[in-house]
Amino acid sequence: MVSRVISRKECIAAPCGPAILRLLEAEPEIEIVAVASSFAQTIQMTDDLKPQIVVMDLHMPDETRFKPSDVRINLQTCRSKLLVISVWSDEESVAVAASMGAVKLLDKSNLASELVPAILKLALPIQEPARQIEPA
């Protein structure tokens, strides 16, 4: 599996298989800006490239140990949003994804229909509330 980074609707994906890559490449509004093969590489690429979105497989094979707090700190520094994918959506997986700072957890069985819309939605600019002008 490989991680991916997307840019126009910028994403880093960490590791994602070829089927997921094809889904992302087929969407003209998504630009993959990097591909990572480990948590450590994903964190480094996120820091270097500062993508809008990081797509990360919660159970990616990785020879290194990581702390979810490392991912959270990195994402906050880069202002990236984390979208986690997993074959499991049990309480433990949800808790781990949340501790990493994920804004969304997608079940792999629904990726064909949910991944691209989720990325496009997360990439929308945050709407600031209208400011009221104080009378002079």
C-alpha positions as protocol buffer text, in pm:
chain_id: "A"
residue {
  index: 1
  type: MET
  ca { x: 0 y: 0 z: 0 }
}
residue {
  index: 2
  type: VAL
  ca { x: 107 y: 356 z: -67 }
}
residue {
  index: 3
  type: SER
  ca { x: 14 y: 690 z: 84 }
}
residue {
  index: 4
  type: ARG
  ca { x: -101 y: 971 z: -144 }
}
residue {
  index: 5
  type: VAL
  ca { x: -93 y: 1350 z: -120 }
}
residue {
  index: 6
  type: ILE
  ca { x: -355 y: 1557 z: -303 }
}
residue {
  index: 7
  type: SER
  ca { x: -321 y: 1924 z: -395 }
}
residue {
  index: 8
  type: ARG
  ca { x: -585 y: 2112 z: -600 }
}
residue {
  index: 9
  type: LYS
  ca { x: -808 y: 1978 z: -339 }
}
residue {
  index: 10
  type: GLU
  ca { x: -470 y: 1894 z: -193 }
}
residue {
  index: 11
  type: CYS
  ca { x: -430 y: 1554 z: -36 }
}
residue {
  index: 12
  type: ILE
  ca { x: -161 y: 1330 z: 101 }
}
residue {
  index: 13
  type: ALA
  ca { x: -271 y: 971 z: 117 }
}
residue {
  index: 14
  type: ALA
  ca { x: -94 y: 733 z: 346 }
}
residue {
  index: 15
  type: PRO
  ca { x: -81 y: 427 z: 220 }
}
residue {
  index: 16
  type: CYS
  ca { x: -356 y: 373 z: -27 }
}
residue {
  index: 17
  type: GLY
  ca { x: -381 y: 89 z: -274 }
}
residue {
  index: 18
  type: PRO
  ca { x: -408 y: 118 z: -652 }
}
residue {
  index: 19
  type: ALA
  ca { x: -789 y: 116 z: -652 }
}
residue {
  index: 20
  type: ILE
  ca { x: -799 y: 417 z: -424 }
}
residue {
  index: 21
  type: LEU
  ca { x: -537 y: 592 z: -635 }
}
residue {
  index: 22
  type: ARG
  ca { x: -748 y: 536 z: -947 }
}
residue {
  index: 23
  type: LEU
  ca { x: -1050 y: 691 z: -772 }
}
residue {
  index: 24
  type: LEU
  ca { x: -846 y: 998 z: -683 }
}
residue {
  index: 25
  type: GLU
  ca { x: -679 y: 1029 z: -1024 }
}
residue {
  index: 26
  type: ALA
  ca { x: -1017 y: 1012 z: -1200 }
}
residue {
  index: 27
  type: GLU
  ca { x: -1139 y: 1325 z: -1023 }
}
residue {
  index: 28
  type: PRO
  ca { x: -1019 y: 1639 z: -1207 }
}
residue {
  index: 29
  type: GLU
  ca { x: -1056 y: 1855 z: -895 }
}
residue {
  index: 30
  type: ILE
  ca { x: -815 y: 1641 z: -695 }
}
residue {
  index: 31
  type: GLU
  ca { x: -443 y: 1659 z: -744 }
}
residue {
  index: 32
  type: ILE
  ca { x: -223 y: 1399 z: -580 }
}
residue {
  index: 33
  type: VAL
  ca { x: 86 y: 1588 z: -472 }
}
residue {
  index: 34
  type: ALA
  ca { x: 269 y: 1306 z: -293 }
}
residue {
  index: 35
  type: VAL
  ca { x: 261 y: 939 z: -210 }
}
residue {
  index: 36
  type: ALA
  ca { x: 394 y: 811 z: 122 }
}
residue {
  index: 37
  type: SER
  ca { x: 457 y: 454 z: 232 }
}
residue {
  index: 38
  type: SER
  ca { x: 479 y: 498 z: 609 }
}
residue {
  index: 39
  type: PHE
  ca { x: 342 y: 712 z: 890 }
}
residue {
  index: 40
  type: ALA
  ca { x: 680 y: 881 z: 932 }
}
residue {
  index: 41
  type: GLN
  ca { x: 701 y: 964 z: 561 }
}
residue {
  index: 42
  type: THR
  ca { x: 342 y: 1091 z: 563 }
}
residue {
  index: 43
  type: ILE
  ca { x: 419 y: 1324 z: 852 }
}
residue {
  index: 44
  type: GLN
  ca { x: 733 y: 1454 z: 677 }
}
residue {
  index: 45
  type: MET
  ca { x: 550 y: 1507 z: 346 }
}
residue {
  index: 46
  type: THR
  ca { x: 264 y: 1682 z: 523 }
}
residue {
  index: 47
  type: ASP
  ca { x: 513 y: 1916 z: 688 }
}
residue {
  index: 48
  type: ASP
  ca { x: 696 y: 1982 z: 359 }
}
residue {
  index: 49
  type: LEU
  ca { x: 397 y: 2012 z: 124 }
}
residue {
  index: 50
  type: LYS
  ca { x: 121 y: 2141 z: 354 }
}
residue {
  index: 51
  type: PRO
  ca { x: -166 y: 1982 z: 162 }
}
residue {
  index: 52
  type: GLN
  ca { x: -528 y: 2067 z: 233 }
}
residue {
  index: 53
  type: ILE
  ca { x: -612 y: 1704 z: 309 }
}
residue {
  index: 54
  type: VAL
  ca { x: -424 y: 1397 z: 424 }
}
residue {
  index: 55
  type: VAL
  ca { x: -586 y: 1063 z: 340 }
}
residue {
  index: 56
  type: MET
  ca { x: -442 y: 799 z: 573 }
}
residue {
  index: 57
  type: ASP
  ca { x: -510 y: 430 z: 612 }
}
residue {
  index: 58
  type: LEU
  ca { x: -552 y: 374 z: 984 }
}
residue {
  index: 59
  type: HIS
  ca { x: -392 y: 31 z: 962 }
}
residue {
  index: 60
  type: MET
  ca { x: -110 y: 96 z: 722 }
}
residue {
  index: 61
  type: PRO
  ca { x: 186 y: -138 z: 739 }
}
residue {
  index: 62
  type: ASP
  ca { x: 470 y: 52 z: 895 }
}
residue {
  index: 63
  type: GLU
  ca { x: 798 y: -52 z: 1040 }
}
residue {
  index: 64
  type: THR
  ca { x: 810 y: 249 z: 1269 }
}
residue {
  index: 65
  type: ARG
  ca { x: 610 y: 334 z: 1577 }
}
residue {
  index: 66
  type: PHE
  ca { x: 422 y: 659 z: 1592 }
}
residue {
  index: 67
  type: LYS
  ca { x: 218 y: 844 z: 1848 }
}
residue {
  index: 68
  type: PRO
  ca { x: -122 y: 977 z: 1738 }
}
residue {
  index: 69
  type: SER
  ca { x: -23 y: 1305 z: 1905 }
}
residue {
  index: 70
  type: ASP
  ca { x: 266 y: 1337 z: 1654 }
}
residue {
  index: 71
  type: VAL
  ca { x: 13 y: 1326 z: 1372 }
}
residue {
  index: 72
  type: ARG
  ca { x: -214 y: 1578 z: 1545 }
}
residue {
  index: 73
  type: ILE
  ca { x: 68 y: 1828 z: 1609 }
}
residue {
  index: 74
  type: ASN
  ca { x: 187 y: 1798 z: 1250 }
}
residue {
  index: 75
  type: LEU
  ca { x: -163 y: 1850 z: 1108 }
}
residue {
  index: 76
  type: GLN
  ca { x: -224 y: 2153 z: 1328 }
}
residue {
  index: 77
  type: THR
  ca { x: 106 y: 2309 z: 1223 }
}
residue {
  index: 78
  type: CYS
  ca { x: 30 y: 2255 z: 855 }
}
residue {
  index: 79
  type: ARG
  ca { x: -344 y: 2326 z: 885 }
}
residue {
  index: 80
  type: SER
  ca { x: -417 y: 2004 z: 697 }
}
residue {
  index: 81
  type: LYS
  ca { x: -736 y: 1803 z: 749 }
}
residue {
  index: 82
  type: LEU
  ca { x: -702 y: 1430 z: 814 }
}
residue {
  index: 83
  type: LEU
  ca { x: -940 y: 1185 z: 647 }
}
residue {
  index: 84
  type: VAL
  ca { x: -884 y: 833 z: 779 }
}
residue {
  index: 85
  type: ILE
  ca { x: -988 y: 516 z: 599 }
}
residue {
  index: 86
  type: SER
  ca { x: -1021 y: 179 z: 767 }
}
residue {
  index: 87
  type: VAL
  ca { x: -1166 y: -167 z: 721 }
}
residue {
  index: 88
  type: TRP
  ca { x: -1301 y: -131 z: 1074 }
}
residue {
  index: 89
  type: SER
  ca { x: -1528 y: 136 z: 1215 }
}
residue {
  index: 90
  type: ASP
  ca { x: -1549 y: -3 z: 1568 }
}
residue {
  index: 91
  type: GLU
  ca { x: -1517 y: 214 z: 1879 }
}
residue {
  index: 92
  type: GLU
  ca { x: -1142 y: 155 z: 1908 }
}
residue {
  index: 93
  type: SER
  ca { x: -1076 y: 259 z: 1546 }
}
residue {
  index: 94
  type: VAL
  ca { x: -1294 y: 567 z: 1588 }
}
residue {
  index: 95
  type: ALA
  ca { x: -1106 y: 657 z: 1909 }
}
residue {
  index: 96
  type: VAL
  ca { x: -764 y: 615 z: 1745 }
}
residue {
  index: 97
  type: ALA
  ca { x: -871 y: 823 z: 1442 }
}
residue {
  index: 98
  type: ALA
  ca { x: -1006 y: 1094 z: 1672 }
}
residue {
  index: 99
  type: SER
  ca { x: -686 y: 1096 z: 1879 }
}
residue {
  index: 100
  type: MET
  ca { x: -494 y: 1157 z: 1555 }
}
residue {
  index: 101
  type: GLY
  ca { x: -710 y: 1459 z: 1479 }
}
residue {
  index: 102
  type: ALA
  ca { x: -914 y: 1299 z: 1201 }
}
residue {
  index: 103
  type: VAL
  ca { x: -1212 y: 1498 z: 1083 }
}
residue {
  index: 104
  type: LYS
  ca { x: -1366 y: 1195 z: 911 }
}
residue {
  index: 105
  type: LEU
  ca { x: -1337 y: 816 z: 925 }
}
residue {
  index: 106
  type: LEU
  ca { x: -1450 y: 629 z: 613 }
}
residue {
  index: 107
  type: ASP
  ca { x: -1518 y: 257 z: 591 }
}
residue {
  index: 108
  type: LYS
  ca { x: -1314 y: 104 z: 307 }
}
residue {
  index: 109
  type: SER
  ca { x: -1618 y: -88 z: 186 }
}
residue {
  index: 110
  type: ASN
  ca { x: -1782 y: 244 z: 89 }
}
residue {
  index: 111
  type: LEU
  ca { x: -1482 y: 423 z: -62 }
}
residue {
  index: 112
  type: ALA
  ca { x: -1598 y: 398 z: -424 }
}
residue {
  index: 113
  type: SER
  ca { x: -1897 y: 618 z: -346 }
}
residue {
  index: 114
  type: GLU
  ca { x: -1774 y: 820 z: -45 }
}
residue {
  index: 115
  type: LEU
  ca { x: -1403 y: 902 z: -81 }
}
residue {
  index: 116
  type: VAL
  ca { x: -1408 y: 1167 z: -354 }
}
residue {
  index: 117
  type: PRO
  ca { x: -1718 y: 1349 z: -218 }
}
residue {
  index: 118
  type: ALA
  ca { x: -1563 y: 1349 z: 131 }
}
residue {
  index: 119
  type: ILE
  ca { x: -1238 y: 1502 z: 1 }
}
residue {
  index: 120
  type: LEU
  ca { x: -1420 y: 1766 z: -203 }
}
residue {
  index: 121
  type: LYS
  ca { x: -1637 y: 1859 z: 96 }
}
residue {
  index: 122
  type: LEU
  ca { x: -1338 y: 1881 z: 331 }
}
residue {
  index: 123
  type: ALA
  ca { x: -1152 y: 2098 z: 82 }
}
residue {
  index: 124
  type: LEU
  ca { x: -1423 y: 2365 z: 81 }
}
residue {
  index: 125
  type: PRO
  ca { x: -1307 y: 2687 z: 241 }
}
residue {
  index: 126
  type: ILE
  ca { x: -1431 y: 2744 z: 593 }
}
residue {
  index: 127
  type: GLN
  ca { x: -1706 y: 3000 z: 590 }
}
residue {
  index: 128
  type: GLU
  ca { x: -1646 y: 3274 z: 843 }
}
residue {
  index: 129
  type: PRO
  ca { x: -1957 y: 3414 z: 1007 }
}
residue {
  index: 130
  type: ALA
  ca { x: -2059 y: 3752 z: 871 }
}
residue {
  index: 131
  type: ARG
  ca { x: -1919 y: 4031 z: 1083 }
}
residue {
  index: 132
  type: GLN
  ca { x: -2153 y: 4298 z: 1193 }
}
residue {
  index: 133
  type: ILE
  ca { x: -2037 y: 4653 z: 1148 }
}
residue {
  index: 134
  type: GLU
  ca { x: -2056 y: 4852 z: 1464 }
}
residue {
  index: 135
  type: PRO
  ca { x: -2231 y: 5187 z: 1434 }
}
residue {
  index: 136
  type: ALA
  ca { x: -2005 y: 5490 z: 1426 }
}
